[in-house]
């Protein structure tokens, strides 16, 4: 079972988007955000979504899929920095991933240089698995003080498959 953020009456994958004239909450679905960044040295396209849970320290989680120079990357990180993946000296580890209620899969990862999160070493296998899912993806990694579990809605992820393919970074 996946818990939504504290004080969230809308349920998993949704948030309060507005209020009606009687101040009743209007819940909307959380969707992925697409952005492009070109600083003159590197062009990067990103697709990201915030997690639908917050850890005990108040950190929010993010799942980001990037394409740069036809290379696909998947990052899971927290903001503010607080994830601190606990791995070996080489910065490598294994995350458990569950999509919907499917069997748990293991994905190897590397720790980001600032310890804010992880990057998956087989991003295409992960995005292919998400495309087969319907509603949620949960990522569990060992962290400094136990495990961190970040839960993300899949929502409209598949809508970006064609765009990433045209960039040279197919998602499946």
Backbone torsions as a table, in degrees:
resi	resn	phi	psi	omega
1	UNK	NA	138.0	-178.9
2	UNK	-107.7	129.9	177.8
3	UNK	-93.4	142.2	175.9
4	UNK	-84.1	174.4	177.3
5	UNK	-56.7	152.3	178.1
6	UNK	-59.4	143.3	-179.6
7	UNK	64.8	22.2	179.4
8	UNK	-99.9	108.1	-179.8
9	UNK	-88.2	-4.2	-174.3
10	UNK	-86.3	-21.8	-178.5
11	UNK	93.8	173.2	-174.6
12	UNK	-62.1	135.7	175.9
13	UNK	78.9	8.8	179.4
14	UNK	-136.5	158.4	178.1
15	UNK	-146.5	166.0	178.9
16	UNK	-74.3	113.9	-178.3
17	UNK	-96.4	-23.6	-177.1
18	UNK	-171.0	-179.4	176.5
19	UNK	-130.0	146.9	176.8
20	UNK	-83.5	-175.7	-176.0
21	UNK	-63.9	-21.3	178.1
22	UNK	-97.6	13.7	-179.4
23	UNK	63.5	28.7	171.9
24	UNK	-84.4	140.5	-179.0
25	UNK	-66.5	139.4	172.2
26	UNK	-111.5	112.8	-177.1
27	UNK	-88.5	138.0	177.7
28	UNK	-127.2	156.6	179.0
29	UNK	-76.4	140.1	175.1
30	UNK	-75.6	136.1	-178.8
31	UNK	-126.9	161.5	177.7
32	UNK	-74.2	148.2	178.0
33	UNK	-110.6	129.3	179.4
34	UNK	-104.5	138.0	176.5
35	UNK	-146.4	155.7	175.0
36	UNK	-124.6	142.7	-177.9
37	UNK	-136.4	127.7	177.1
38	UNK	-136.6	105.5	-178.8
39	UNK	-95.1	11.3	-178.9
40	UNK	92.7	-16.8	178.5
41	UNK	-110.6	-33.4	-176.7
42	UNK	-148.6	135.5	173.9
43	UNK	-103.9	131.1	-177.7
44	UNK	-135.9	134.0	173.4
45	UNK	-108.6	135.5	-176.5
46	UNK	-131.4	147.6	175.1
47	UNK	-131.4	122.5	-176.7
48	UNK	-143.2	159.9	177.8
49	UNK	-148.5	145.0	176.3
50	UNK	-81.0	152.1	177.6
51	UNK	-71.4	158.2	179.1
52	UNK	-101.0	30.7	173.3
53	UNK	-153.9	159.4	178.8
54	UNK	-125.8	141.7	-179.9
55	UNK	-78.7	178.5	-175.0
56	UNK	-65.5	-19.4	178.4
57	UNK	-92.2	1.3	179.2
58	UNK	87.1	13.2	178.7
59	UNK	-81.3	139.1	174.5
60	UNK	-96.9	148.0	-178.2
61	UNK	-106.7	153.1	178.7
62	UNK	-138.2	144.6	174.4
63	UNK	-118.6	125.0	-175.7
64	UNK	-130.7	133.7	175.1
65	UNK	-113.0	126.3	-176.6
66	UNK	-122.0	151.6	171.4
67	UNK	-131.4	121.3	177.9
68	UNK	-143.4	124.6	-178.5
69	UNK	53.5	42.4	179.0
70	UNK	61.3	26.5	177.2
71	UNK	-116.5	124.5	-179.8
72	UNK	-87.5	136.4	176.9
73	UNK	-134.9	148.0	174.8
74	UNK	-128.9	127.0	-179.1
75	UNK	-121.4	143.7	170.2
76	UNK	-127.0	122.7	-176.6
77	UNK	-148.3	171.5	-179.9
78	UNK	-121.0	158.7	177.1
79	UNK	-142.4	126.4	-3.7
80	UNK	-66.5	169.7	-177.4
81	UNK	-54.8	123.7	-178.4
82	UNK	-167.2	0.1	-177.3
83	UNK	-74.1	-44.8	178.6
84	UNK	43.3	69.0	179.8
85	UNK	-57.3	132.5	-179.8
86	UNK	-95.8	106.7	-177.0
87	UNK	-134.3	-177.4	179.2
88	UNK	-72.8	-179.9	-176.4
89	UNK	-62.5	-24.4	178.6
90	UNK	-82.5	-5.5	178.2
91	UNK	79.9	23.1	-178.9
92	UNK	-109.8	147.4	179.0
93	UNK	-157.8	-170.8	-179.3
94	UNK	-133.1	128.0	178.4
95	UNK	-104.1	147.0	172.6
96	UNK	-96.7	135.2	-178.6
97	UNK	-129.2	132.8	175.1
98	UNK	-126.0	126.0	176.6
99	UNK	-107.9	123.5	-173.5
100	UNK	52.6	-127.8	178.9
101	UNK	-111.5	24.8	179.5
102	UNK	-71.4	174.3	177.0
103	UNK	-61.5	144.8	177.9
104	UNK	-71.0	134.0	177.2
105	UNK	-116.0	152.4	176.9
106	UNK	-104.7	136.2	177.1
107	UNK	-128.4	129.2	177.7
108	UNK	-77.1	149.3	-178.4
109	UNK	-142.7	165.8	171.3
110	UNK	-116.2	148.6	177.7
111	UNK	-78.5	137.1	175.7
112	UNK	-67.4	150.8	-173.1
113	UNK	-60.0	-28.0	178.6
114	UNK	-95.0	8.5	-179.9
115	UNK	61.3	19.4	-179.7
116	UNK	-80.8	-12.0	-178.2
117	UNK	175.8	-155.6	-175.4
118	UNK	-132.9	159.9	168.0
119	UNK	-121.7	137.5	-178.4
120	UNK	-80.3	140.2	-177.5
121	UNK	-83.5	-13.7	175.1
122	UNK	-130.1	72.0	-173.6
123	UNK	-62.7	-36.3	-177.6
124	UNK	-67.1	-37.1	177.2
125	UNK	-63.2	-38.2	179.6
126	UNK	-68.6	-47.8	-179.0
127	UNK	-66.6	-34.8	175.8
128	UNK	-61.6	-42.3	179.5
129	UNK	-65.2	-40.6	178.8
130	UNK	-62.9	-39.8	-179.7
131	UNK	-62.6	-23.3	177.8
132	UNK	-85.7	-13.0	-178.3
133	UNK	-82.1	171.9	-177.6
134	UNK	-117.2	-41.9	-171.3
135	UNK	-132.3	-37.2	-174.8
136	UNK	-149.7	154.0	174.3
137	UNK	-131.0	131.4	178.7
138	UNK	-117.7	134.7	-179.7
139	UNK	-121.1	125.7	-179.5
140	UNK	-118.9	121.7	178.3
141	UNK	-127.9	148.0	174.5
142	UNK	-70.7	134.4	-178.9
143	UNK	-127.1	179.0	-174.4
144	UNK	-54.1	-42.9	-176.5
145	UNK	-118.8	48.1	-179.2
146	UNK	115.3	-152.0	-178.6
147	UNK	-104.8	146.3	172.1
148	UNK	-107.7	131.3	176.0
149	UNK	-120.8	120.5	178.7
150	UNK	-112.6	131.3	-177.5
151	UNK	-115.1	130.4	-176.7
152	UNK	-128.8	139.5	172.9
153	UNK	-76.0	143.0	177.1
154	UNK	-80.5	-37.6	178.8
155	UNK	34.5	-112.9	-172.5
156	UNK	-97.5	25.1	-177.5
157	UNK	-54.6	-43.0	-177.0
158	UNK	-62.9	-23.6	179.4
159	UNK	-62.4	-19.4	-176.7
160	UNK	-99.3	1.2	-178.1
161	UNK	-58.2	-47.0	179.9
162	UNK	-63.9	-39.1	-179.9
163	UNK	-64.3	-44.7	180.0
164	UNK	-68.7	-34.2	176.9
165	UNK	-62.7	-42.4	179.7
166	UNK	-66.8	-22.3	177.0
167	UNK	-84.6	-4.8	-178.7
168	UNK	91.2	13.2	179.8
169	UNK	-127.1	69.5	-179.3
170	UNK	-60.1	142.1	-178.8
171	UNK	-84.8	-14.1	177.0
172	UNK	-139.0	NA	NA
